[in-house]
Amino acid sequence: MLKNFSNPDWRDRLRELAALFWRLGCTGFGGPQAHMALMNEAVVAQRGWLTAEELTEGIAVCEMLPGPASTQLGIYIGYCRAGWVGALVAGLCFITPAWLMVVALAWAYFRYGTLPAVSALFLGLSPVVVAIVLAFCWTLGRKLLAGGPNALPRWTIALITFLALRYSNFGVLGLFVLAGLAGMCWFGPGLGRLRAIAPIGLASPLIATLSPEPLAAASLWGWERMGTYGGPLAWFFLRAGTLVFGGGLTIVPLLELEVVQRFGWLTRSEFLHGVAIGQVTPGPVLLTVAFVGYKVAGILGALIAAVAAFLPSFGFVGLAAPLLRRSRQNPWVKAFLQGISPAVLGAIAAVTVPLVQAALLLDRPIGGLTLVMTGLLGGSLVGLLRFRLKAWQLLLVGAIVGLGLGWLPRSW
């Protein structure tokens, strides 16, 4: 670990980190696992900055944290290479290119999204995005809910979370915290006597409201919205970045439940299209928050949303990496995370129901277009789960199908 910033090669290390992570930020398509593989190739195999064991330890630490694991791994590598400044340089250089792309696409979407060609494009992208979320849910479920002594409590937490979000006014962030506490009761050491009552903790009501009228898009810079929305944007995404565990896609239920259903910042269709933009750009999927921020308060809103959502990652990794290495094996930490993981699964399942309805156009009489969208969703699921196709490949197919159907009337 480099701690002496007067070291003569320190600036060279920072330049090397900036060059590497800017390139990865521009070309890092394929999701977090692809990002981690690229970092492993560049940092271990090509440059020898870390040993394979050191990088593996870093991956384990980052996957334990809330937020996007691949971004946190980049911050971790920067921290190991050049201290806190290296962590800042690596993280910012990895995030910034994708942020610029998302903001540019958000501007184009809200300016030209009503054009027939753009509308048709997102018509085909939406079922593929839902398939990506469903595939993630399926993969996570197979890992978490398999048989064994802990299968029943995990199923219980996942089911209660699903029902609470579908049929009552509960806040998802609070549910995640309560699920973690329930996990400590179920899986923590020496608390067997509490396990019988652990699920009851999930029944505490938390704030949630019905969606108001959808918010109109802000101006380019969003100055006129900052007084009203600047603070709520920063506070909401700071909490989201602190409490969302399991990687970038786990923020999908939180965003849908809060920014669509509670705040009314986006319509459900706009939300799906924002997730699609987050998928087709390189870098972390969590940058979907910039799309939300742009809708609410322009470029300034996109900046506030991204800074607030990623700030916890810098804090967790850059300031507490040594502590995290030790705490990763702490039984209480592990128990808390074991409780949150099935809650994330239940939340994703709850949110997927209305997303499927929106993607398949089920808010109107079923016709040929709905059947085509259903086939596209099903085919995308098969491609992801059976043939291990990349998300970007299926999004390209969805875009082509959507454009091909663009000449048909929506009543078809």
HELIX and SHEET records of a PDB file:
HELIX    1   1 TRP A   10  THR A   27  1                                  18    
HELIX    2   2 PRO A   32  ASN A   40  1                                   9    
HELIX    3   3 GLU A   41  GLN A   46  3                                   6    
HELIX    4   4 ALA A   52  MET A   64  1                                  13    
HELIX    5   5 ALA A   69  TYR A  112  1                                  44    
HELIX    6   6 PRO A  116  LEU A  144  1                                  29    
HELIX    7   7 ALA A  151  TYR A  167  1                                  17    
HELIX    8   8 VAL A  172  PHE A  187  1                                  16    
HELIX    9   9 GLY A  192  ALA A  203  5                                  12    
HELIX   10  10 TRP A  223  LEU A  243  1                                  21    
HELIX   11  11 GLY A  248  THR A  250  5                                   3    
HELIX   12  12 ILE A  251  LEU A  255  1                                   5    
HELIX   13  13 GLU A  256  ARG A  262  3                                   7    
HELIX   14  14 ARG A  268  VAL A  280  1                                  13    
HELIX   15  15 VAL A  285  LEU A  287  5                                   3    
HELIX   16  16 THR A  288  PHE A  314  1                                  27    
HELIX   17  17 GLY A  315  LEU A  319  3                                   5    
HELIX   18  18 ALA A  320  SER A  327  1                                   8    
HELIX   19  19 PRO A  331  ALA A  359  1                                  29    
HELIX   20  20 GLY A  368  LEU A  385  1                                  18    
HELIX   21  21 ALA A  391  LEU A  405  1                                  15    
END                                                                             
